[in-house]
C-alpha cells in the first residue's frame, strides 16, 4: 500500500452530501456557543504538548464593524485542539511520512493567534500563513511573544487546555514582562521559516505564493531521489505545497465558493491524485493533501460547503480513532481530508 492509500484508509470517503450532513448533525452536539475561547480577554494562555503559549487578542477589533469581517481577531476553541492533533506523532500524516521535516505547508484564514504555525512550523521546512491584512500585526506579535517556546516545540504528545489571562492557578511561564522582552528582542531564527502574507479568496491568485514567500533555497518537497531527478531533468519548478490547512473558516455561505476555489487552485499546483500511478511509483510529485477542520454550527452552511467542495475534490471524513478525544464525533468539531 502506498503512503497516500495508507492515509486515506484512516477515513471514510464521502459520496453523498445529504447523507453526510444527516449523519453528522443527527447526533448530539455539545454547545460551543459561537466557538470563541474568551472574546473579552486581552490574552489567552494555553498548553499544547507541554509547551505553554500566551496568545494576544483584540476584543475591540472583534466588536468593530470592519467590512471584511473581524472573526480572526480572537482565538477560537477548535484551534488549540487542531494544533495539538496536527503535531501529534500518532497523526497519520506523520506516521506515513507524508508530512515530514522537508514539507511545505500553507494555511488559509490563520487569524491573529499564529498558533498552528507556532506548533507545526518547527517540524517542517516552511510554513506560509495567509489571511486578511488586519490580522498581521497581532499575528507577528504572537510569533514574537512565543518565539522561545517555538524553538522547543515539535511533534510530541500531551493534552491541550486553555484559560484566560485573568484565571488563577498554574499559569503560563510567559509573564507580561517576559512577553515584552521577548517581543523586543531579535528573532533567534526558530520562526524564520514562517511567513505571513495577505490572501483575499475573492480577488487574489494563489499560484505564486511559494515563489513570493519562501526564500530561494528554502523550498523542499517530500519526494524521493528519483522524483527530484525527474523534476530537475524536465526543468519544472514545484509551485505547490505538501499540505494545505484551514481551521474554522466555514461559517458564512457567501464565503464558501471563493474559499473552495482558493483551496482548489492551490491544490492544482500539484498533480491530481492517481492511485495507480502512486502504487507504481510513477508520480514525480505527490498531490497536495488538504485538511479542513471546522466547528459544527449550521447544517445548511455545512451542506453548502460540502456540495461546493465535492465539485472540486474527493472528500474523506477522518475516523474517530485517528482524531482522538478532542476532535472525534460528538465533540462539535469536524475534520475532512480533501484531494483533487
Buried (B, 14 or more C-beta within 10 A) or exposed (E): EBBBEBBBBBBBEBEEBEEBBEBBBEEEBEEBEEBBBBBEBEBBBBBBBEBBBBBBBBBEBBEEEEEEBBBBBBBBBBBBBBBBBBBBEEBBBBBBEBBBEBBBBBBBBBBBBBBBBBBBBBBBBBBBBBBBEBBBEBBBBBBBBBBBBBBEBBBBEEEBEBBBBEEEEEBBBBEEEBBEEBBEEEEEEBBEBBBBBEBBBEEBEBBEBBEEBBEEEBBBBBBEEEBBEBBEEEEEEBBBBBBBBBBBBBBEBEBBBBBBBBBBBBBBBBBEBEEEBBEEEEBBBBBBBBBBBBBBBEBEBBBBBBBBBBEBBBBBBBBEEBBBEBBBBEBBBBBBBBBB
